[in-house]
Amino acid sequence: MYEDISEIVFSEIDLYDMVCRIAERINEDFANEEILLVGLLKGSVVFITDLMRKIDVPCKLDFMSVSSYGNSTKSSGVVNVKMELSEEIEGKNVLIVEDIIDSGNTLSAVLELLKSRNPKSLKLVSLLSKPSRREKDVTIDYLGSEIDDLFVVGYGLDYAEKYRNLPYIGVLKPEVYL
C-alpha cells in the first residue's frame, strides 16, 4: 500500500496542526453556542473525529452519505444521497464537515438541501480544497489547506475504498488508478 504513494503532501504533524487551527476558529466563532457537526461519509470520518476532540463548545454529531465519485477519480456531477441525517436541523448551528472539495458539485447540492431545512447557521468545514477543479462556487468557512490538482489519498481519503487508513495524505501513483 505504501509503495503506491509517490509523495507525502501532508504529514501526521501537518494534519494535527490543521485540525487544531480549524478547531480554534470554530471555538471562537461558536463560543457559548451548541453546534451540530455533520460528517459526509466516508471520507470525513478520520478528520471529523480528530476535529471534534479539539472543539470546546458543546457539539453533537451526525452523518450523511452522499456520492458523486463511485470508483472514479473524477466527480460525475450527479449527487446521490445514500443516507440522510438522523435528526432535524431547524434552528441549529450546522457545520458540514468534508475531507476534500474538488468540483464543488457534491457540496453545492448538500448545502442547498440543508439550507431548505432552516438551520440557524450553516457553515462548511473542509480539510482540503482543490480550487483549480471547481465547477460550482462554494464558500468554505473553515479550511485546512488548498492543494494542487493531485489525486491524494490517506487520512480518510480513498481510491476505490482503499488507502483511507494511511496516517498522512499522499499522492497516489497514476499507474495505480489508470
N, C-alpha and C positions, 0 to 999 in steps of 0.2 A: 504494500500500500504506500509506504513512504517513498518507494522508488518511482511512483507515478507523479511525484511533485517535482517541478523544475526549480522552484524557488519559494522561499518563505517571504510573504509580504508583511504579515503582522505576527510577531512572536506572542507567546503567552503573556509576557510583561506588557507589550503594546496593547493587547486586548484588555488586560486588567486596568491599565491606565485610561483607556477609552470608556470602559464601563463606569469607573469612578467619576470621571469628568461629567458624563451624562447624568448619573445619579445625583451628583451635587447640584446641577442645574434644576433637575426635577424637584429636589428637596427645597430649593429656594423658591421656585415658582408655585409650589403647591403647599407651602407651609400652612399648617392648621386646616388643611383640607384632606379629604379622602380621595384616592384615585382608584380607577379600575384599569389594570394592565390587561390588554387583550393581545395575546400572542398569536401570530399567524403560523400555524403548523405546516411543516415540521421544523423548518429552518430556524425559527426564533427560539426554540426550546433552551439551548445552551445559553444564549445571550440573555433571555428573559429571567432565567433562574439566577444567573450571576447579578443581573441588574436589580432584581427585587431584594436581594440580600444587602444591597448598598443603599436602598431607599429607606429614609427615616420616617416618612409620613405614612399614615395608615393606608394600606393598599389591599385590594382584592385582585384575584387572578382569574382570568377566563381565557378561552381559546376559540379560534375559528380555524377551519381548514379550507383554504382556497388554493386554486392552482391555475396556472396558465402555461406551465412548462412541460408536464409529463416527464418523459425521459430524454427530452431535448435540451440543448444548451441555449436555445432561444425561446422567448415567450411567444406563444401562439396568438396572443391578443385576446383570446376568449377566456373569460374568467369563470371558473366553475366553483360554486360554494358547496363544499363537501360536508361541512359540519358547522352548524350555527352556534351562536353564543348560548350559554345555559341560563343567563339572567338578563333582565331588562336593563337598558342603559339610560333611559329617560331621566334627565336631571342629574346625571353623574358626570364626573370628570374622567373622560376615557382617553387612555393613551394606547394607540395601536403600536405594537412592537414587532418590527420586521428585521430580518437578518440583512437583506440587501435590496435596494431599489434599483432596478435596471430600467426597463422601458417605462415604468410607472403605470402600466395598464392595470395590473392587479390592484395596486393601492388606490388608484383613481376610482375603480369600481367599489372597493371596500369602503372608502371614505364616503362616497355618495350614498351607499346603503346605510351606513351607520349615522350619517347626518340626518337622514329621514326619520330616525328614531329619537330625535330631540335630546341629545346629551347636553349637559350643562356646558361642557367644553369637549373638544375633540382634537387631540394632538397626535402627531406622528413621530415615532422614535425609530431610527434605523441605525444599525451598526455601520453599514456601508452604503455608498451611493455611487452609481456609475452615470454621471450626468451626460456623458457623450452618447449614451444609448437611449436617453429619454425621448419618449414619444408623447407622453401625457405629462402635463405640468402638475407636480405635487409639491406642496410645501413640507419640508422636513423640519420639524421643530427642534429635534434633538438628534444630532448626527455624530457618529464616531469618526468617520473619515470618508473622503471621496477617494475613489480608486480609478485607475485607467481601465480600459476595456479589456480586461483579462478574465479568463474563466477560473474563478477561485473556488476552493473547497476547504472544508475544515471548520471547526467551531460551530457546527450546526449546518453549514453549507454543504450541499451534496452534488454529486452527479449520479443519476440513476440509483439513488438511495445509499450510495457509498461515500465514504470519507467524512461523514458528519462528526465522527469521534476523534478526529485529529485535534490536538490541543492548540494548534496555531491555524492561521489561514495561509494557504499556499496556492500557487498557480499549478493547475492540472496540465500535464504534458498533453499537447494536441493529439498525439498518436493514441492516447487512451480513449478519446471520445470521437475521433474522426473515422 
